[in-house]
Each structure stands twice: as structure tokens, then as C-alpha cells.
Amino acid sequence: MGPPAVCHSRRKRLVGHAGAMLLHKIADRVGLTEAFGALWPTGQSTTWRDRAHVLVALATAIACGARSLLEAERLQAHQAALFGTAPSDSTTHRTLADLDKPMLARIAKTRARVRRHVWQLLHLRPGGFPWLTVAGKRLRGWIVIDIDATIITSASDKHGAVVTFKKTYGFHPLACWCANTQEALAMLLRSGNAGSNTVADHLRVLTDAPAQIPNSCQAKILVRVDGAGATHDLLTHLEGLNTTRRTVRYLVGWTITGLDEQAIAHLPARLAAHARHRHLRIERTWPSARAFVLAWQRLTDLPALTWEPDPTTTIQEGTSSGPVEPGAPAASRDGPPPPHRGHYGQTAEPLTQHSPLKNRG
């Protein structure tokens, strides 16, 4: 690894991109470099370059901004005083070309084993594991996975580089990230014309990603996908990931159309009418009980509906519809409010007694 580095303020013998040293040191301290080194035989030649060092150096160069193997070699040449002679671009190319499917599978298992050790260290640090906070609520115990595709442009003609749906030229890989630690769990390299909502691609990254999560067989996982994930096959697959020990939940985007906006515009009136004829009883142990009661009160405070039902019929949940005598009082038309339908939870003291919060019907 070269001579030890020293931090000083002198203007001589300085190294650019000094943060690359931290990435190398982390890979060494957590055992990633050593674990990768066990995957390849040791070369006997004096010019042999350790394949594990080549991969770690390439990953560090990419983090520093390299966009090609030639740029990676030049960036590493700037740090020769720290890491020794940089691997040539041809050496890096041969290393990548030798990564067949069995070797990629072994690398994935090695990454998962090292990640388990790193996450154990994260749990032991003063701040603990980085659980996410969403809408003011800390999702303790939940591993959040984000799936999204991205466009990577190409300045020259390369294998797989074609015109993308954004009228650029390049690639369209699909990535799966752990939002807690900002780690790339799985990556599917795709050509630029690959579809955004291709179910087979989503299922492939969803198969590779859980294998990178420590103890995924008994974890609580939240999968977040944009509108490209709004497909029946993907949601069915996510539902099938639930077991007696593992809980999987998902959030999927949806593009709102004009028809959806019309339906949403009618929701307040429908909810207000529903609230006036319902009894409310929810449990104190529900974390969202206070917000739900406030929303319920606001619904019951909405003004009366502006439209009038058919004078000859009335439709009410829980009752049969039929002719109503002209001039009948409103109370007989509406009838008594139906009983409440179930509770949230099993046994807990109700937040409100068995009576409506406000009945303005």
C-alpha cells in the first residue's frame, strides 16, 4: 500500500483526491479486500496485479469521478505515492472480462458476508443503525429498499449504448439501493432502450437485493418504487415475499390522470356524507389515532351536500333501497345510523365512547 500517509499543511508532496485513501482503508479494515483476494489464485509473476486490489482501486476511481478505464488509470496514477503503481486500463479490462456468472455469484456472496459484518458494526456505534425517519416517524427495524432506473449517457459508440426514451444516447440500468445506508444492493446493466416498467427486470433485482440484506429471512422490508413499478406481476411478487418471519411492505407510484382528479374532487362530499352516518370508535394504542380523530372532525364539519338524491329512492349503506313516501320526514328517510364496523386492534380502551363525534346529518 506504499508508505504511511501523513496529514500536514505543507504545499509539497500533496496528493489529489485524498479522500480516496479513506475508501481504500475502509475496504481493508472491514475485510473486503482480503475476502476478494481469496476468490482468485495468487500470481507468481513479479508483474502480477492482485485482482482484489484492481477491483477496489476501480471502485475508488469511480467514486472519484472516473467515467472510463482510461480515466480510472489516470486518477490512480495521481495516488501512486499512496497505493503504488496504478493498474493499467488493459489490466482492469482483463479483470472485468474474466468475471463470468459463477465468479459474479461468488462476489455477491462475499459482498453479503462483508456487509453483515459492517452492519453489526453500525449497530454498535453510538448512533446505532441509521433507521429512516419518514413524516416525523422513525421506522425502527425497517430496511427500506429503493428501486429506480437511471440514464447514463455515452459520448461514443459502446456495446449496449443506444437512444434512450429521453432522446439521449447511452444506457438505462436498473438499480436497487438500501436507503438506510445508501448502499447499492443490486444493479442490472441494460441497454439504453430498455423499458422503465419491464417486470422481468424488476423481479431480477428484487431477487438479488434481499440476498444482500443480513438476516433477510426474518427482516422487515419496505420496498419503494416509482410509477414504473405499478404492474400486477411486481405487486404479486412483493406480496409473495411475506412469510411467517419476514414482513414485506411496498409503496408504488401512480400517475394521476384527469379521470382520477375527477374522482378525487368528489371524495370530500362522499366522505362527509359517510361521516355523518357513522359512529367512531378507535383504539388509543393506534399511533395515528389523534390525527385520525382530527381528520374525522374536519370531515363532519364540512357543509351539507349541494346535490339532492332522487326523491323516490334513497340508498344507504346497510339498508335496502326502495320507494319513499312523498313528504316523509327526513329522519324516516335516513333511518338510524348503522352500527360501527369493527375496531382497530383487539383489546384497548376506546378513544371515544360509543357515540358519534358530531352528527350534522
Helices and strands as residue ranges (DSSP letters): H 20-29, H 32-37, H 51-63, H 69-77, H 80-83, H 89-97, H 101-124, E 133-134, E 137-138, E 142-149, E 152-153, E 162-163, E 169-171, E 174-178, E 183-188, H 199-208, G 210-212, G 216-218, E 220-225, G 227-229, H 232-240, E 247-252, H 258-265, H 267-276, H 289-300, H 330-334
